[in-house]
Amino acid sequence: MRAKTLMVQGTMSGVGKSLLVAGLCRVLAQDGYRVAPFKSQNMALNSFVTREGLEMGRAQVVQAEAAGIEPSVSMNPILLKPTTDTGSQVIVRGRPVATMQAREYFAYKHRLKADIREAFEELSGAYDVVLIEGAGSPAEVNLKRDDIVNMGMARMAKAPVLLVGDIDRGGVFAQLIGTMMLLDPDERAMVRATLVNKFRGDVSILEPGLDILRERTGVPVAGVVPYMDVDIDDEDSLSSRLVAKRRGGLVDVAVVRLPKISNFTDFVALEATDGVDVRYVASPRDMGKPDLVVIPGTKSTIADLLWLRSSGMEATVLKLAHAGVPVLGICGGYQMLGRTIEDPCGMEGGGSVRGMGLLPVRTVFGADKRTVQTGGVFGDVGGVLEGLGGRRVAGYETHMGTTVLEGGSSLIHVEGSGTDGCQMGSVYGTYVHGIFDEADASSALVSALLGAKGIDDACVRTEDMASYRQRQYDALARGIRQSVDMAFVRRVLEEGL
């Protein structure tokens, strides 16, 4: 039996489509539906690796968790991971197929319709409801030809559409009415309602505008969703996390905000810990005196390493490391901490680049990409983070390149596949994303950093991330139920197109 469908499209990027789909997934799952999320094409640097070792966008992982199901690449058949301002690695059904410039991909993408249809049909045959997320705006008139993410996807899935606008940015009536005006008549006919998102204030004051919105668009307003204070993984660099400031916590963690930063979801567990501040730092003047410096993952290791060098951030990190401040590199950040990065296959432009020299390792890029879930324990950890020794690790790897130790010692004993990472003094590197999601590991890290300052760790409580995320999804569902006409949404689902 074919699933019922509903598509959430937005007036632009960042209006909250991903969060709304996650909330609707949770509500419908609570109401007894077997529901799955779907986004035909996602552009994001925050990715995830499934149990099968396939890579997909983080937003659909969040939505699947909210629905209480295991993530599958069928939920996100096409993932674009930007490598430059005009180019991306193209991942199809969880595997990289090429790196393309925007013009090249625009000419190529019509070939992917069969992959998208196949993935959607797999979900449609297995679930009661498929909730589809659009991308950007359906009114991007220059991109309508061969559209595979907005109205083109709605036609393929025979999905009625909810159109979402972001009132927090201002101009929500112009967003929604203008978008409807730019749609073709058959596209407007697919829009069943509008939705105002991220509202702060008294809804009664908004009502006169909602009346005009109904009149000008010819469709109902399905709800006015408040700006909700929920902590749910973000998918890209629009995240408000990246501009967070110090809150006066006992522990200060400075994450270098690389131009192509990826998988900053690695630090959500630390952000959720009372007494810990996580700051994203892009300038030497903002670094201050942190208790831990982290160089995170990146989609463009060599380019971001050169940015570190030219911006003065490398010199700042080196100065802190030589002063005994612990430095941790994850994935691309681990590669940067080494002696050299070699690119014989031209994966990032070719040649060889000098690393930061804080770890005795050498990285060589190859054509193959490693994507795998990883589990294990920290080995005999030295330096400031000694307390991590023997603690449980569970995460995933997604990287190009092989790193060879030329000194130091490994950081993690990986179940069934040897070791990972390197450590020397108080400098540490690893390929494992999600390294602190286990409460045991995040607790040990915070305790070690507090101990280095002579502070008792009894005042800091770490979170079990699995339970923490479930509480956030429940809070999101409560907000959706209180602000969205769910009876109307169910009626739209039943009626279809």
Residue, then its C-alpha position, 0 to 999 in steps of 0.5 A: m500500500r502506498a504511503k500518504t504524503l505531505m511536503v513542507q516547503g519554505t520561502m527560503s533556506g533557514v526558515g525551519k523546514s527541517l525542525l518542523v518535519a522533525g516535529l511532525c514526525r514525532v507527533l504522528a509517531q506518537d499518534g500511532y502512524r509509521v512515519a518516515p522523513f524524506k528529502s531528495q537532495n540535501m546540501a550540508l556538511n553535517s552528515f551521518v554514517t548509517r549502520e551499513g556504512l552509507e553517508m546521509g544528511r544529518a537533518q533526515v537522521v534527526q527526523a528519523e530519530a524523532a519518528g522512532i526509526e533507524p536512519s536509512v539513505s533512502m530518506n536522503p538519496i542525494l547529498l551534496k557536500p560543498t568543497t568550494d563556493t561553487g563545487s560539491q562532492v556528490i553522494v548518491r545513495g550513500r556513496p560519493v560519485a564525483t566532485m562537480q562544479a555547480r554548472e556541471y551538477f545542474a546539467y547532470k542532476h536530471r539523471l538522478k531522478a530514477d535514484i530519487r524515485e526508487a528511494f521514495e518508493e522504498l519508503s512509500g511501500a514500508y510506512d503509513v506516512v512519508l513527510i517530505e522536506g523541500a530545499g531552499s524555495p520553490a520560487e527560485v525561478n532560475l532553478k525550476r527546470d529539472d527541479i528535483v527538490n521542491m515542486g518537482m518532487a511534490r509532483m513525483a510523490k503526489a504530495p500536498v504542500l505546506l508553505v513555511g515562512d520565517i517571521d523572525r527574520g521579518g517580512v513573512f507576509a512578503q515571503l509567503i505571498g510573494t512565493m505564491m505569486l511566483l509559482d505556476p498555477d498548477e504549483r499553487a494548486m498543490v499548496r494546501a496551507t501556509l505556516v508562520n514559523k519562529f514567532r515571538g509575541d502575542v498571536s492576537i496582534l498578528e491576526p490582521g496580517l493573517d487575514i490578509l495572508r489568507e485572502r492573498t494566497g487563497v489558502p488557510v494558515a495552518g498555524v503560527v509556530p513559536y520560536m522554540d527553545v529546543d536543542i536539536d542537531d543542526e545541519d549546516s553553517l546557518s546554525s545559531r550555535l556557531v555564534a554562541k558566546r561565553r555564558g560564564g561556565l567553569v569550562d571554556v571549550a574553543v572550537v575553531r570555526l573553519p570556513k568549511i567546518s563539518n560535523f559540528t554536531d560532535f560538540v552538542a554533548l558538551e554544549a548540553t553540559d551545565g557549566v561548559d561553554v562551547r565557543y566557535v572562534a574564527s579570529p585570534r583576538d577571540m580565542g582568549k584562554p580556553d581550557l581546550v582547543v578543538i580543530p573540528g572536521t572540514k570538507s576541505t582540509i588543505a584549504d582550511l589549513l591554509w586559512l588557519r595559517s593565513s588568518g593567524m589562527e595556526a600561530t594562536v593554536l600553536k602558542l596555546a599548545h606549547a603553553g600546555v593547553p590541550v588541543l584536540g583534532i577531529c577528522g580533518g582537524y586531526q589531519m591538520l595537526g600532523r606533519t604533512i598532508e599529501d594529495p597525490c590523486g588531486m582530491e583537493g588540488g594535489g601536491s603536499v602541504r606542511g601540517m601544524g606539526l603538533l602530532p607525529v603523523r602523515t596523511v595521504f589522500g586517496a580516491d576512496k572514502r571511509t564511511v563506517q560506524t566505530g566503537g571502542v575505548f580510549g587507550d592509555v591517554g596521557g597529558v591533561l586528558e589522562g582521565l579519558g583512558g578506558r572510557r567508552v567511545a561510539g561514533y562514526e568515521t567519514h573521511m578521505g585519506t589514510t593517516v600513518l603514525e610516525g611517533g606518539s601513540s594511538l588514542i583509541h582501541v577500535e573494536g575489531s579493527g585495530t586503533d585510531g588516532c594519535q596522542m603526544g603530550s596534551v595534543y590528541g587526534t582522532y577520526v571518530h565523530g560523535i566522540f563525546d556522545e557517550a556520557d562516560a566520555s564527556s564526563a571524563l573530559v569535563s572532569a579532566l579539564l576541571g581537574a587541571k584548574g583545581i576545581d571539583d567536578a561534583c558541580v557538573r552533570t553531563e547528559d546521556m545524549a540518547s535520552y537528552r535528544q528524546r526529551q528534545y523531540d518530545a518538547l518539539a512535539r508539544g510545541i507543534r501540537q499547541s500551535v499547528d492545526m493537526a486536525f487540518v494536517r491529518r485531513v490534508l494527509e487523507e485527501g492527498l492531491 
